Amino acid sequence: MSYSVELTPEALVNQEKLTQSVQQRIGNKINWLAENFEQITPMPLSANLAGFFKLRVGDYRVIYSFNEDLRVITIYQIGHRREIYD
């Protein structure tokens, strides 16, 4: 059973700034995450992003959290790895 995905307004703005091909790659990876979430080990972040997790998509990162009880993945930020952790 897969998880549902929600994007915050900030994540939607981040996504719109990307090229169409990058948006498609990230969208495919997010869909993969939702369908396979129970088989992976989320990659936790630390410091100012403690409590969040990252999804790697080439040079881009998707910052998310999840709720196991509700089976929801919430996407907070999407961006290039050199900018996403600022």
Phi and psi restraints in degrees (range 20) as a CNS / XPLOR table:
assign (resid 1 and name C) (resid 2 and name N)
       (resid 2 and name CA) (resid 2 and name C) 1.0 -90.5 20.0 2
assign (resid 2 and name N) (resid 2 and name CA)
       (resid 2 and name C) (resid 3 and name N) 1.0 165.0 20.0 2
assign (resid 2 and name C) (resid 3 and name N)
       (resid 3 and name CA) (resid 3 and name C) 1.0 -89.6 20.0 2
assign (resid 3 and name N) (resid 3 and name CA)
       (resid 3 and name C) (resid 4 and name N) 1.0 156.3 20.0 2
assign (resid 3 and name C) (resid 4 and name N)
       (resid 4 and name CA) (resid 4 and name C) 1.0 -92.8 20.0 2
assign (resid 4 and name N) (resid 4 and name CA)
       (resid 4 and name C) (resid 5 and name N) 1.0 160.1 20.0 2
assign (resid 4 and name C) (resid 5 and name N)
       (resid 5 and name CA) (resid 5 and name C) 1.0 -123.6 20.0 2
assign (resid 5 and name N) (resid 5 and name CA)
       (resid 5 and name C) (resid 6 and name N) 1.0 134.4 20.0 2
assign (resid 5 and name C) (resid 6 and name N)
       (resid 6 and name CA) (resid 6 and name C) 1.0 -123.0 20.0 2
assign (resid 6 and name N) (resid 6 and name CA)
       (resid 6 and name C) (resid 7 and name N) 1.0 138.4 20.0 2
assign (resid 6 and name C) (resid 7 and name N)
       (resid 7 and name CA) (resid 7 and name C) 1.0 -110.0 20.0 2
assign (resid 7 and name N) (resid 7 and name CA)
       (resid 7 and name C) (resid 8 and name N) 1.0 133.6 20.0 2
assign (resid 7 and name C) (resid 8 and name N)
       (resid 8 and name CA) (resid 8 and name C) 1.0 -73.3 20.0 2
assign (resid 8 and name N) (resid 8 and name CA)
       (resid 8 and name C) (resid 9 and name N) 1.0 162.5 20.0 2
assign (resid 8 and name C) (resid 9 and name N)
       (resid 9 and name CA) (resid 9 and name C) 1.0 -55.7 20.0 2
assign (resid 9 and name N) (resid 9 and name CA)
       (resid 9 and name C) (resid 10 and name N) 1.0 -38.2 20.0 2
assign (resid 9 and name C) (resid 10 and name N)
       (resid 10 and name CA) (resid 10 and name C) 1.0 -63.3 20.0 2
assign (resid 10 and name N) (resid 10 and name CA)
       (resid 10 and name C) (resid 11 and name N) 1.0 -41.7 20.0 2
assign (resid 10 and name C) (resid 11 and name N)
       (resid 11 and name CA) (resid 11 and name C) 1.0 -64.6 20.0 2
assign (resid 11 and name N) (resid 11 and name CA)
       (resid 11 and name C) (resid 12 and name N) 1.0 -38.1 20.0 2
assign (resid 11 and name C) (resid 12 and name N)
       (resid 12 and name CA) (resid 12 and name C) 1.0 -63.5 20.0 2
assign (resid 12 and name N) (resid 12 and name CA)
       (resid 12 and name C) (resid 13 and name N) 1.0 -41.4 20.0 2
assign (resid 12 and name C) (resid 13 and name N)
       (resid 13 and name CA) (resid 13 and name C) 1.0 -64.4 20.0 2
assign (resid 13 and name N) (resid 13 and name CA)
       (resid 13 and name C) (resid 14 and name N) 1.0 -44.5 20.0 2
assign (resid 13 and name C) (resid 14 and name N)
       (resid 14 and name CA) (resid 14 and name C) 1.0 -56.5 20.0 2
assign (resid 14 and name N) (resid 14 and name CA)
       (resid 14 and name C) (resid 15 and name N) 1.0 -45.3 20.0 2
assign (resid 14 and name C) (resid 15 and name N)
       (resid 15 and name CA) (resid 15 and name C) 1.0 -64.8 20.0 2
assign (resid 15 and name N) (resid 15 and name CA)
       (resid 15 and name C) (resid 16 and name N) 1.0 -40.3 20.0 2
assign (resid 15 and name C) (resid 16 and name N)
       (resid 16 and name CA) (resid 16 and name C) 1.0 -64.7 20.0 2
assign (resid 16 and name N) (resid 16 and name CA)
       (resid 16 and name C) (resid 17 and name N) 1.0 -23.6 20.0 2
assign (resid 16 and name C) (resid 17 and name N)
       (resid 17 and name CA) (resid 17 and name C) 1.0 -78.7 20.0 2
assign (resid 17 and name N) (resid 17 and name CA)
       (resid 17 and name C) (resid 18 and name N) 1.0 -12.3 20.0 2
assign (resid 17 and name C) (resid 18 and name N)
       (resid 18 and name CA) (resid 18 and name C) 1.0 -88.2 20.0 2
assign (resid 18 and name N) (resid 18 and name CA)
       (resid 18 and name C) (resid 19 and name N) 1.0 158.9 20.0 2
assign (resid 18 and name C) (resid 19 and name N)
       (resid 19 and name CA) (resid 19 and name C) 1.0 -67.1 20.0 2
assign (resid 19 and name N) (resid 19 and name CA)
       (resid 19 and name C) (resid 20 and name N) 1.0 160.2 20.0 2
assign (resid 19 and name C) (resid 20 and name N)
       (resid 20 and name CA) (resid 20 and name C) 1.0 -59.0 20.0 2
assign (resid 20 and name N) (resid 20 and name CA)
       (resid 20 and name C) (resid 21 and name N) 1.0 -41.7 20.0 2
assign (resid 20 and name C) (resid 21 and name N)
       (resid 21 and name CA) (resid 21 and name C) 1.0 -67.4 20.0 2
assign (resid 21 and name N) (resid 21 and name CA)
       (resid 21 and name C) (resid 22 and name N) 1.0 -38.5 20.0 2
assign (resid 21 and name C) (resid 22 and name N)
       (resid 22 and name CA) (resid 22 and name C) 1.0 -68.6 20.0 2
assign (resid 22 and name N) (resid 22 and name CA)
       (resid 22 and name C) (resid 23 and name N) 1.0 -40.4 20.0 2
assign (resid 22 and name C) (resid 23 and name N)
       (resid 23 and name CA) (resid 23 and name C) 1.0 -58.2 20.0 2
assign (resid 23 and name N) (resid 23 and name CA)
       (resid 23 and name C) (resid 24 and name N) 1.0 -41.8 20.0 2
assign (resid 23 and name C) (resid 24 and name N)
       (resid 24 and name CA) (resid 24 and name C) 1.0 -66.6 20.0 2
assign (resid 24 and name N) (resid 24 and name CA)
       (resid 24 and name C) (resid 25 and name N) 1.0 -43.3 20.0 2
assign (resid 24 and name C) (resid 25 and name N)
       (resid 25 and name CA) (resid 25 and name C) 1.0 -61.0 20.0 2
assign (resid 25 and name N) (resid 25 and name CA)
       (resid 25 and name C) (resid 26 and name N) 1.0 -44.7 20.0 2
assign (resid 25 and name C) (resid 26 and name N)
       (resid 26 and name CA) (resid 26 and name C) 1.0 -66.6 20.0 2
assign (resid 26 and name N) (resid 26 and name CA)
       (resid 26 and name C) (resid 27 and name N) 1.0 -41.9 20.0 2
assign (resid 26 and name C) (resid 27 and name N)
       (resid 27 and name CA) (resid 27 and name C) 1.0 -60.0 20.0 2
assign (resid 27 and name N) (resid 27 and name CA)
       (resid 27 and name C) (resid 28 and name N) 1.0 -42.7 20.0 2
assign (resid 27 and name C) (resid 28 and name N)
       (resid 28 and name CA) (resid 28 and name C) 1.0 -62.6 20.0 2
assign (resid 28 and name N) (resid 28 and name CA)
       (resid 28 and name C) (resid 29 and name N) 1.0 -40.8 20.0 2
assign (resid 28 and name C) (resid 29 and name N)
       (resid 29 and name CA) (resid 29 and name C) 1.0 -69.5 20.0 2
assign (resid 29 and name N) (resid 29 and name CA)
       (resid 29 and name C) (resid 30 and name N) 1.0 -37.4 20.0 2
assign (resid 29 and name C) (resid 30 and name N)
       (resid 30 and name CA) (resid 30 and name C) 1.0 -64.8 20.0 2
assign (resid 30 and name N) (resid 30 and name CA)
       (resid 30 and name C) (resid 31 and name N) 1.0 -41.9 20.0 2
assign (resid 30 and name C) (resid 31 and name N)
       (resid 31 and name CA) (resid 31 and name C) 1.0 -61.8 20.0 2
assign (resid 31 and name N) (resid 31 and name CA)
       (resid 31 and name C) (resid 32 and name N) 1.0 -41.4 20.0 2
assign (resid 31 and name C) (resid 32 and name N)
       (resid 32 and name CA) (resid 32 and name C) 1.0 -60.8 20.0 2
assign (resid 32 and name N) (resid 32 and name CA)
       (resid 32 and name C) (resid 33 and name N) 1.0 -44.3 20.0 2
assign (resid 32 and name C) (resid 33 and name N)
       (resid 33 and name CA) (resid 33 and name C) 1.0 -58.6 20.0 2
assign (resid 33 and name N) (resid 33 and name CA)
       (resid 33 and name C) (resid 34 and name N) 1.0 -45.9 20.0 2
assign (resid 33 and name C) (resid 34 and name N)
       (resid 34 and name CA) (resid 34 and name C) 1.0 -62.7 20.0 2
assign (resid 34 and name N) (resid 34 and name CA)
       (resid 34 and name C) (resid 35 and name N) 1.0 -38.0 20.0 2
assign (resid 34 and name C) (resid 35 and name N)
       (resid 35 and name CA) (resid 35 and name C) 1.0 -79.2 20.0 2
assign (resid 35 and name N) (resid 35 and name CA)
       (resid 35 and name C) (resid 36 and name N) 1.0 -26.0 20.0 2
assign (resid 35 and name C) (resid 36 and name N)
       (resid 36 and name CA) (resid 36 and name C) 1.0 -116.7 20.0 2
assign (resid 36 and name N) (resid 36 and name CA)
       (resid 36 and name C) (resid 37 and name N) 1.0 15.7 20.0 2
assign (resid 36 and name C) (resid 37 and name N)
       (resid 37 and name CA) (resid 37 and name C) 1.0 -57.9 20.0 2
assign (resid 37 and name N) (resid 37 and name CA)
       (resid 37 and name C) (resid 38 and name N) 1.0 -35.3 20.0 2
assign (resid 37 and name C) (resid 38 and name N)
       (resid 38 and name CA) (resid 38 and name C) 1.0 -72.1 20.0 2
assign (resid 38 and name N) (resid 38 and name CA)
       (resid 38 and name C) (resid 39 and name N) 1.0 -16.5 20.0 2
assign (resid 38 and name C) (resid 39 and name N)
       (resid 39 and name CA) (resid 39 and name C) 1.0 -97.2 20.0 2
assign (resid 39 and name N) (resid 39 and name CA)
       (resid 39 and name C) (resid 40 and name N) 1.0 -4.1 20.0 2
assign (resid 39 and name C) (resid 40 and name N)
       (resid 40 and name CA) (resid 40 and name C) 1.0 -109.3 20.0 2
assign (resid 40 and name N) (resid 40 and name CA)
       (resid 40 and name C) (resid 41 and name N) 1.0 167.3 20.0 2
assign (resid 40 and name C) (resid 41 and name N)
       (resid 41 and name CA) (resid 41 and name C) 1.0 -110.8 20.0 2
assign (resid 41 and name N) (resid 41 and name CA)
       (resid 41 and name C) (resid 42 and name N) 1.0 111.5 20.0 2
assign (resid 41 and name C) (resid 42 and name N)
       (resid 42 and name CA) (resid 42 and name C) 1.0 -58.0 20.0 2
assign (resid 42 and name N) (resid 42 and name CA)
       (resid 42 and name C) (resid 43 and name N) 1.0 143.8 20.0 2
assign (resid 42 and name C) (resid 43 and name N)
       (resid 43 and name CA) (resid 43 and name C) 1.0 -94.4 20.0 2
assign (resid 43 and name N) (resid 43 and name CA)
       (resid 43 and name C) (resid 44 and name N) 1.0 102.8 20.0 2
assign (resid 43 and name C) (resid 44 and name N)
       (resid 44 and name CA) (resid 44 and name C) 1.0 -72.6 20.0 2
assign (resid 44 and name N) (resid 44 and name CA)
       (resid 44 and name C) (resid 45 and name N) 1.0 151.5 20.0 2
assign (resid 44 and name C) (resid 45 and name N)
       (resid 45 and name CA) (resid 45 and name C) 1.0 -104.0 20.0 2
assign (resid 45 and name N) (resid 45 and name CA)
       (resid 45 and name C) (resid 46 and name N) 1.0 168.1 20.0 2
assign (resid 45 and name C) (resid 46 and name N)
       (resid 46 and name CA) (resid 46 and name C) 1.0 -131.9 20.0 2
assign (resid 46 and name N) (resid 46 and name CA)
       (resid 46 and name C) (resid 47 and name N) 1.0 -172.1 20.0 2
assign (resid 46 and name C) (resid 47 and name N)
       (resid 47 and name CA) (resid 47 and name C) 1.0 57.4 20.0 2
assign (resid 47 and name N) (resid 47 and name CA)
       (resid 47 and name C) (resid 48 and name N) 1.0 -128.1 20.0 2
assign (resid 47 and name C) (resid 48 and name N)
       (resid 48 and name CA) (resid 48 and name C) 1.0 -70.9 20.0 2
assign (resid 48 and name N) (resid 48 and name CA)
       (resid 48 and name C) (resid 49 and name N) 1.0 -9.9 20.0 2
assign (resid 48 and name C) (resid 49 and name N)
       (resid 49 and name CA) (resid 49 and name C) 1.0 -111.0 20.0 2
assign (resid 49 and name N) (resid 49 and name CA)
       (resid 49 and name C) (resid 50 and name N) 1.0 20.1 20.0 2
assign (resid 49 and name C) (resid 50 and name N)
       (resid 50 and name CA) (resid 50 and name C) 1.0 -59.3 20.0 2
assign (resid 50 and name N) (resid 50 and name CA)
       (resid 50 and name C) (resid 51 and name N) 1.0 138.8 20.0 2
assign (resid 50 and name C) (resid 51 and name N)
       (resid 51 and name CA) (resid 51 and name C) 1.0 95.7 20.0 2
assign (resid 51 and name N) (resid 51 and name CA)
       (resid 51 and name C) (resid 52 and name N) 1.0 -8.2 20.0 2
assign (resid 51 and name C) (resid 52 and name N)
       (resid 52 and name CA) (resid 52 and name C) 1.0 -111.9 20.0 2
assign (resid 52 and name N) (resid 52 and name CA)
       (resid 52 and name C) (resid 53 and name N) 1.0 168.5 20.0 2
assign (resid 52 and name C) (resid 53 and name N)
       (resid 53 and name CA) (resid 53 and name C) 1.0 -131.7 20.0 2
assign (resid 53 and name N) (resid 53 and name CA)
       (resid 53 and name C) (resid 54 and name N) 1.0 160.1 20.0 2
assign (resid 53 and name C) (resid 54 and name N)
       (resid 54 and name CA) (resid 54 and name C) 1.0 -119.7 20.0 2
assign (resid 54 and name N) (resid 54 and name CA)
       (resid 54 and name C) (resid 55 and name N) 1.0 148.6 20.0 2
assign (resid 54 and name C) (resid 55 and name N)
       (resid 55 and name CA) (resid 55 and name C) 1.0 -121.5 20.0 2
assign (resid 55 and name N) (resid 55 and name CA)
       (resid 55 and name C) (resid 56 and name N) 1.0 122.8 20.0 2
assign (resid 55 and name C) (resid 56 and name N)
       (resid 56 and name CA) (resid 56 and name C) 1.0 -88.7 20.0 2
assign (resid 56 and name N) (resid 56 and name CA)
       (resid 56 and name C) (resid 57 and name N) 1.0 131.7 20.0 2
assign (resid 56 and name C) (resid 57 and name N)
       (resid 57 and name CA) (resid 57 and name C) 1.0 -135.1 20.0 2
assign (resid 57 and name N) (resid 57 and name CA)
       (resid 57 and name C) (resid 58 and name N) 1.0 84.4 20.0 2
assign (resid 57 and name C) (resid 58 and name N)
       (resid 58 and name CA) (resid 58 and name C) 1.0 63.5 20.0 2
assign (resid 58 and name N) (resid 58 and name CA)
       (resid 58 and name C) (resid 59 and name N) 1.0 -126.1 20.0 2
assign (resid 58 and name C) (resid 59 and name N)
       (resid 59 and name CA) (resid 59 and name C) 1.0 -86.8 20.0 2
assign (resid 59 and name N) (resid 59 and name CA)
       (resid 59 and name C) (resid 60 and name N) 1.0 4.1 20.0 2
assign (resid 59 and name C) (resid 60 and name N)
       (resid 60 and name CA) (resid 60 and name C) 1.0 -105.9 20.0 2
assign (resid 60 and name N) (resid 60 and name CA)
       (resid 60 and name C) (resid 61 and name N) 1.0 154.7 20.0 2
assign (resid 60 and name C) (resid 61 and name N)
       (resid 61 and name CA) (resid 61 and name C) 1.0 -128.9 20.0 2
assign (resid 61 and name N) (resid 61 and name CA)
       (resid 61 and name C) (resid 62 and name N) 1.0 145.2 20.0 2
assign (resid 61 and name C) (resid 62 and name N)
       (resid 62 and name CA) (resid 62 and name C) 1.0 -116.4 20.0 2
assign (resid 62 and name N) (resid 62 and name CA)
       (resid 62 and name C) (resid 63 and name N) 1.0 121.0 20.0 2
assign (resid 62 and name C) (resid 63 and name N)
       (resid 63 and name CA) (resid 63 and name C) 1.0 -98.3 20.0 2
assign (resid 63 and name N) (resid 63 and name CA)
       (resid 63 and name C) (resid 64 and name N) 1.0 126.1 20.0 2
assign (resid 63 and name C) (resid 64 and name N)
       (resid 64 and name CA) (resid 64 and name C) 1.0 -145.2 20.0 2
assign (resid 64 and name N) (resid 64 and name CA)
       (resid 64 and name C) (resid 65 and name N) 1.0 167.0 20.0 2
assign (resid 64 and name C) (resid 65 and name N)
       (resid 65 and name CA) (resid 65 and name C) 1.0 -131.9 20.0 2
assign (resid 65 and name N) (resid 65 and name CA)
       (resid 65 and name C) (resid 66 and name N) 1.0 171.6 20.0 2
assign (resid 65 and name C) (resid 66 and name N)
       (resid 66 and name CA) (resid 66 and name C) 1.0 -146.4 20.0 2
assign (resid 66 and name N) (resid 66 and name CA)
       (resid 66 and name C) (resid 67 and name N) 1.0 155.8 20.0 2
assign (resid 66 and name C) (resid 67 and name N)
       (resid 67 and name CA) (resid 67 and name C) 1.0 -123.3 20.0 2
assign (resid 67 and name N) (resid 67 and name CA)
       (resid 67 and name C) (resid 68 and name N) 1.0 108.7 20.0 2
assign (resid 67 and name C) (resid 68 and name N)
       (resid 68 and name CA) (resid 68 and name C) 1.0 -65.7 20.0 2
assign (resid 68 and name N) (resid 68 and name CA)
       (resid 68 and name C) (resid 69 and name N) 1.0 -36.2 20.0 2
assign (resid 68 and name C) (resid 69 and name N)
       (resid 69 and name CA) (resid 69 and name C) 1.0 -65.6 20.0 2
assign (resid 69 and name N) (resid 69 and name CA)
       (resid 69 and name C) (resid 70 and name N) 1.0 -43.2 20.0 2
assign (resid 69 and name C) (resid 70 and name N)
       (resid 70 and name CA) (resid 70 and name C) 1.0 -89.1 20.0 2
assign (resid 70 and name N) (resid 70 and name CA)
       (resid 70 and name C) (resid 71 and name N) 1.0 -10.2 20.0 2
assign (resid 70 and name C) (resid 71 and name N)
       (resid 71 and name CA) (resid 71 and name C) 1.0 58.4 20.0 2
assign (resid 71 and name N) (resid 71 and name CA)
       (resid 71 and name C) (resid 72 and name N) 1.0 50.3 20.0 2
assign (resid 71 and name C) (resid 72 and name N)
       (resid 72 and name CA) (resid 72 and name C) 1.0 -126.5 20.0 2
assign (resid 72 and name N) (resid 72 and name CA)
       (resid 72 and name C) (resid 73 and name N) 1.0 134.1 20.0 2
assign (resid 72 and name C) (resid 73 and name N)
       (resid 73 and name CA) (resid 73 and name C) 1.0 -106.8 20.0 2
assign (resid 73 and name N) (resid 73 and name CA)
       (resid 73 and name C) (resid 74 and name N) 1.0 125.7 20.0 2
assign (resid 73 and name C) (resid 74 and name N)
       (resid 74 and name CA) (resid 74 and name C) 1.0 -109.0 20.0 2
assign (resid 74 and name N) (resid 74 and name CA)
       (resid 74 and name C) (resid 75 and name N) 1.0 121.2 20.0 2
assign (resid 74 and name C) (resid 75 and name N)
       (resid 75 and name CA) (resid 75 and name C) 1.0 -90.4 20.0 2
assign (resid 75 and name N) (resid 75 and name CA)
       (resid 75 and name C) (resid 76 and name N) 1.0 125.3 20.0 2
assign (resid 75 and name C) (resid 76 and name N)
       (resid 76 and name CA) (resid 76 and name C) 1.0 -103.2 20.0 2
assign (resid 76 and name N) (resid 76 and name CA)
       (resid 76 and name C) (resid 77 and name N) 1.0 -39.5 20.0 2
assign (resid 76 and name C) (resid 77 and name N)
       (resid 77 and name CA) (resid 77 and name C) 1.0 -145.3 20.0 2
assign (resid 77 and name N) (resid 77 and name CA)
       (resid 77 and name C) (resid 78 and name N) 1.0 149.4 20.0 2
assign (resid 77 and name C) (resid 78 and name N)
       (resid 78 and name CA) (resid 78 and name C) 1.0 -136.6 20.0 2
assign (resid 78 and name N) (resid 78 and name CA)
       (resid 78 and name C) (resid 79 and name N) 1.0 129.2 20.0 2
assign (resid 78 and name C) (resid 79 and name N)
       (resid 79 and name CA) (resid 79 and name C) 1.0 -177.1 20.0 2
assign (resid 79 and name N) (resid 79 and name CA)
       (resid 79 and name C) (resid 80 and name N) 1.0 176.2 20.0 2
assign (resid 79 and name C) (resid 80 and name N)
       (resid 80 and name CA) (resid 80 and name C) 1.0 -68.5 20.0 2
assign (resid 80 and name N) (resid 80 and name CA)
       (resid 80 and name C) (resid 81 and name N) 1.0 146.7 20.0 2
assign (resid 80 and name C) (resid 81 and name N)
       (resid 81 and name CA) (resid 81 and name C) 1.0 -62.5 20.0 2
assign (resid 81 and name N) (resid 81 and name CA)
       (resid 81 and name C) (resid 82 and name N) 1.0 -27.0 20.0 2
assign (resid 81 and name C) (resid 82 and name N)
       (resid 82 and name CA) (resid 82 and name C) 1.0 -75.6 20.0 2
assign (resid 82 and name N) (resid 82 and name CA)
       (resid 82 and name C) (resid 83 and name N) 1.0 -16.0 20.0 2
assign (resid 82 and name C) (resid 83 and name N)
       (resid 83 and name CA) (resid 83 and name C) 1.0 -112.5 20.0 2
assign (resid 83 and name N) (resid 83 and name CA)
       (resid 83 and name C) (resid 84 and name N) 1.0 -23.2 20.0 2
assign (resid 83 and name C) (resid 84 and name N)
       (resid 84 and name CA) (resid 84 and name C) 1.0 -69.1 20.0 2
assign (resid 84 and name N) (resid 84 and name CA)
       (resid 84 and name C) (resid 85 and name N) 1.0 -27.8 20.0 2
assign (resid 84 and name C) (resid 85 and name N)
       (resid 85 and name CA) (resid 85 and name C) 1.0 -93.2 20.0 2
assign (resid 85 and name N) (resid 85 and name CA)
       (resid 85 and name C) (resid 86 and name N) 1.0 2.4 20.0 2
